[in-house]
Amino acid sequence: MKDSYEVIVVGAGPAGVAAALICRKRGYNVLLLDKKKREKIGDKVCGEAISKKTVLKAMEKLSIAPPLEEEIKAKIEDLVLRTALPKNHITFPAIGYMIDRHMFGQRLLQEAIKSGVILKDQYRVKKPIVIDNKVSGVLIKDSEHNSIEILSKMVIDCSGTMAVVRTGLPQEYEPNLNKKVTKADFAPCYREIIQLNHDHDLEGKIVLQYEIDIPEPGYIWFFDEGEKRLNCGTGFIKQGKHATKSVKSVYFNALEKYFPKGTYKTIDGRGDVVPIRAP
């Protein structure tokens, strides 16, 4: 393995792959690192909704085809905000797609590899390497727990919520740069894909249902995933009086009001964390 690259990108999600592709198209030698196995890259707990305008613009810039028919689970037209009062609904136009995030992510990854980006999967970045007050690479651990230093002229941190490169910087580096991640910066969440025993009335919609019993930001989501199928979930900041509250319990209590047990089966149910703070 080479020990030096022009660019290292940490994280092979959509942002990381896009950064790697753009750098590669400009002629740089690019190493893309991800802690997941190659075949698992792109598999993420999320709502899976993307804006059509945004994704078309991004794919055009990257010279990649927009979401393919087999990657699209449903076409979205409206974002609906709902409360406990049935008449107090606000609807916004939200033209977009519900996508198979794993399939879409794998295609983006293949495009990056095809362009010449070097992927190293199952490599966990431990911290940045700083030389003469400049980020000059990363220290990683491979799948066999060997520590390896990899140097580069540029490091791009696309590692997600926990920002492993930024949070590993010494305090004296760029004093105005926020290098800490606190509990207020992310929200644990729980999401399920459910198959209903009956039709739903949410075709073309992504719905944020606000409930008084759900801590801030206060909603459970219901996103159309096609015939009789929904992407549902909730999440909140676990601080103060909510610090020990179970996200799964809050989710199931809220779900029961709209889709009681016995009216659906769970296709996939998993937890994760989502970022709250600005980039």
Buried (B, 14 or more C-beta within 10 A) or exposed (E): EEEBBBBBBBBBBBBBBBBBBBBBBEEBBBBBBBBBEBEBBBBBBEBBBBBBEEBEEBBEEBEBEBBEEEBBBBBBBBBBBBBEEEEEEEEEEBEBBBBBBBBBBBBBBEBBBEBBBBBBBBBBBEBBBBEEEEBBBBBBBBEEEEEBEBBBBBBBBBBBBEBBBBBBBEEEBEEEEEBEBEEEBBBBBBBBBBBBEEEBEBBEBBBBBBBEEBBEEBBBBBBBBBEEBBBBBBBBBBEEEBEEEEBBEBBBBBBEEBBEEEEBEEEEBEBBBBBBEEE
